[in-house]
Amino acid sequence: MTKLNEKKIILLFGIFIVLLDFVIFALLIFFPIVQENKEIVFTGLGVMLGWGGAVVMFNWGSSKTSADKTDVINESLKPPELK
């Protein structure tokens, strides 16, 4: 698998998680929650929002910039015949 395909798969997975967050949030708005299940539903929503936030911060936050910088450094350290 090439690095470009790997990045596309990761990005698609991230988009899926964020869209799933929106769907779950919309369901919570339009459908009532049984009182006994509220804590479980809110815990699940917190987990999903945490995953979505992690995806956004990795792909567009400082972790992405750090990963790009590491790739540039590793590329510059390769001997000329391997570039």
Summary of the structure (lengths in Angstrom):
residues: 83
radius of gyration: 19.1
end to end distance: 19.2
largest distance: 66.2
contacts: 173
relative contact order: 0.10
helix: 88%
strand: 0%
